[in-house]
Amino acid sequence: MYDAIIIGAGPAGSVTAATVAKAGYRTLILEKNSRCRSPCAGYINSTINMEIPAGDFIQSKITKMRTYLPDSSFHDFVLNGFVVDRPSFDMSLAMKANDAGAQIKWDAPLTGLVPGSVKFRGGDAKGKIIVGADGVFSRTASFLGLKKQKIAVCAQYRLKGIKPLHDTAEIFFNTDYAPGGYAWIYPAGKDSAKVGVGVTGTKSPRMYLESFIRQSGVADRLGGRMPDSRTPDSRMPDSRIIEYITGALPVGGLREKLCFGNVLLAGDSAGMADPITGAGINNALLAGEIAGKTIVEALENDDMTLLPRYESKIKKLLGRPLSRSLEKRKKLECCQNNEILQQHLPGLWVTFREYWD
Ligand SMILES: Cc1cc2nc3c(=O)[nH]c(=O)nc-3n(C[C@H](O)[C@H](O)[C@H](O)COP(=O)(O)OP(=O)(O)OC[C@H]3O[C@@H](n4cnc5c(N)ncnc54)[C@H](O)[C@@H]3O)c2cc1C
């Protein structure tokens, strides 16, 4: 019998597990993959009030965000953060949980959930408390009977042989290349950058990514205007692509309930990514810490009625910002062409003063 079973070795799951295991409780993490590999651009804002494990996963330092409006004018904002290689970052958090005493089962996707026990590929286990930290398509949430979340879909290349702006995260708003979202260029080491798009709707995000690289105002800088650019579906030459990832994130805001008896939801499984920026790492880390501390309190007092405190603490911290962001997203989705987007963007994007008015 485990004290806590955590589903998913992403930031939310590993931080929850580390916090519980550190207090001496028997903790198990079930991870569906053989290693950490969440698809992500890996921008983390330094405002995070947590000790980040040391490691060589930092790919670049960021001191400024440059936001481009549809007419290519831009707006600079000072901010401090860094871009990480997500698989290595997640792996270091998982190892930190492991060092604290948590057991990790890799290649062990959750396949069933009943009160007090879980089934996974290759076995089952009993646990006093279960945490669903299994991301945007959470099986834990489906086993609890919860609705699927509204998502944005993303595609990203890491390109080599280009010169990104120094220490700058670039964000591009344009309904042609990123309807319902934005495109980004994040420096990721010498002569390389992560170039991606996040969009809502049914069309393939890779198609938008290709158009951004080939046809937008930064196509020359990205080396996207190649001799074969006349062929509309010809893709970026493979020699320039170091990595391709695709993924999704929740943009429907925080789920109404985060605590279901002895089962908690944390991170993307609970809708904690910001509906406008799509950033979810910081909130997942924060939720993991709060979930872990609440679980320790419940175990120390042998009182599971303390678990709903997790939900109230999260709502107090994240409820307002996420619901404001959700309102902004609804407005962003009404901006169906570049003229309207140009006019309304300052009220809809976090680096403008108007967003906070
Ligand atoms: C392309 C892209 C770019 C992004 N860029 C950024 C960014 O720059 N900055 C930022 O802050 N956020 C970004 N995000 C969002 C960010 O990745 C998430 O918000 C964050 O990873 C949420 O952490 P989590 O721990 O809740 O979930 P995840 O990181 O998704 O971790 C969930 C874990 O659960 C595992 N799992 C899933 N199902 C099961 C199962 N059935 N059984 C066992 N294990 C399971 C998964 O393998 C995974 O390891 C991006 C997302 C995408 C898709």
The ligand as a MOL file (V3000), in Angstrom:
LIG
                    3D

  0  0  0     0  0            999 V3000
M  V30 BEGIN CTAB
M  V30 COUNTS 53 58 0 0 0
M  V30 BEGIN ATOM
M  V30 1 C 4.2000 22.7410 -28.1440 0
M  V30 2 C 3.9780 23.2460 -26.7320 0
M  V30 3 C 4.7310 24.3140 -26.2800 0
M  V30 4 C 4.5870 24.7530 -24.9600 0
M  V30 5 N 5.3970 25.7560 -24.5450 0
M  V30 6 C 5.3380 26.1500 -23.2500 0
M  V30 7 C 6.2590 27.1290 -22.7560 0
M  V30 8 O 7.1360 27.6280 -23.4640 0
M  V30 9 N 6.1570 27.4960 -21.4480 0
M  V30 10 C 5.2100 26.9680 -20.6150 0
M  V30 11 O 5.1600 27.3560 -19.4320 0
M  V30 12 N 4.3260 26.0370 -21.0590 0
M  V30 13 C 4.3800 25.6000 -22.3530 0
M  V30 14 N 3.5310 24.6250 -22.7920 0
M  V30 15 C 2.5630 24.0500 -21.8330 0
M  V30 16 C 3.2900 23.0700 -20.8890 0
M  V30 17 O 3.9880 22.1150 -21.6580 0
M  V30 18 C 2.2930 22.3760 -19.9630 0
M  V30 19 O 1.4060 23.3010 -19.4090 0
M  V30 20 C 3.0210 21.6310 -18.8220 0
M  V30 21 O 3.8420 20.6280 -19.3460 0
M  V30 22 C 2.0340 21.0090 -17.8490 0
M  V30 23 O 2.7170 20.1720 -16.9380 0
M  V30 24 P 1.9890 18.8850 -16.3320 0
M  V30 25 O 2.9550 18.2840 -15.3780 0
M  V30 26 O 0.6450 19.2500 -15.8500 0
M  V30 27 O 1.7260 17.9270 -17.5750 0
M  V30 28 P 2.7430 17.2810 -18.6220 0
M  V30 29 O 4.0070 18.0350 -18.7010 0
M  V30 30 O 1.9480 17.0760 -19.8580 0
M  V30 31 O 3.0830 15.8620 -17.9800 0
M  V30 32 C 2.1340 14.8250 -17.9350 0
M  V30 33 C 2.8880 13.5180 -17.8140 0
M  V30 34 O 1.9140 12.4790 -17.6730 0
M  V30 35 C 2.2540 11.3990 -18.5170 0
M  V30 36 N 1.0220 10.6680 -18.8320 0
M  V30 37 C 0.0280 11.0310 -19.6870 0
M  V30 38 N -0.9440 10.0900 -19.6870 0
M  V30 39 C -0.5590 9.1300 -18.8150 0
M  V30 40 C -1.1240 7.8960 -18.3800 0
M  V30 41 N -2.3020 7.4440 -18.8540 0
M  V30 42 N -0.4530 7.1410 -17.4620 0
M  V30 43 C 0.7560 7.5650 -16.9680 0
M  V30 44 N 1.3450 8.7150 -17.3520 0
M  V30 45 C 0.7020 9.4980 -18.2540 0
M  V30 46 C 2.9030 12.0740 -19.7320 0
M  V30 47 O 3.7120 11.1690 -20.4600 0
M  V30 48 C 3.7040 13.1880 -19.0600 0
M  V30 49 O 4.9900 12.7590 -18.6790 0
M  V30 50 C 3.6270 24.1590 -24.1010 0
M  V30 51 C 2.8390 23.1040 -24.5770 0
M  V30 52 C 3.0070 22.6430 -25.8820 0
M  V30 53 C 2.1600 21.4980 -26.3620 0
M  V30 END ATOM
M  V30 BEGIN BOND
M  V30 1 1 1 2
M  V30 2 1 2 3
M  V30 3 2 2 52
M  V30 4 2 3 4
M  V30 5 1 4 5
M  V30 6 1 4 50
M  V30 7 2 5 6
M  V30 8 1 6 7
M  V30 9 1 6 13
M  V30 10 2 7 8
M  V30 11 1 7 9
M  V30 12 1 9 10
M  V30 13 2 10 11
M  V30 14 1 10 12
M  V30 15 2 12 13
M  V30 16 1 13 14
M  V30 17 1 14 15
M  V30 18 1 14 50
M  V30 19 1 15 16
M  V30 20 1 16 17
M  V30 21 1 16 18
M  V30 22 1 18 19
M  V30 23 1 18 20
M  V30 24 1 20 21
M  V30 25 1 20 22
M  V30 26 1 22 23
M  V30 27 1 23 24
M  V30 28 2 24 25
M  V30 29 1 24 26
M  V30 30 1 24 27
M  V30 31 1 27 28
M  V30 32 2 28 29
M  V30 33 1 28 30
M  V30 34 1 28 31
M  V30 35 1 31 32
M  V30 36 1 32 33
M  V30 37 1 33 34
M  V30 38 1 33 48
M  V30 39 1 34 35
M  V30 40 1 35 36
M  V30 41 1 35 46
M  V30 42 1 36 37
M  V30 43 1 36 45
M  V30 44 2 37 38
M  V30 45 1 38 39
M  V30 46 1 39 40
M  V30 47 2 39 45
M  V30 48 1 40 41
M  V30 49 2 40 42
M  V30 50 1 42 43
M  V30 51 2 43 44
M  V30 52 1 44 45
M  V30 53 1 46 47
M  V30 54 1 46 48
M  V30 55 1 48 49
M  V30 56 2 50 51
M  V30 57 1 51 52
M  V30 58 1 52 53
M  V30 END BOND
M  V30 END CTAB
M  END
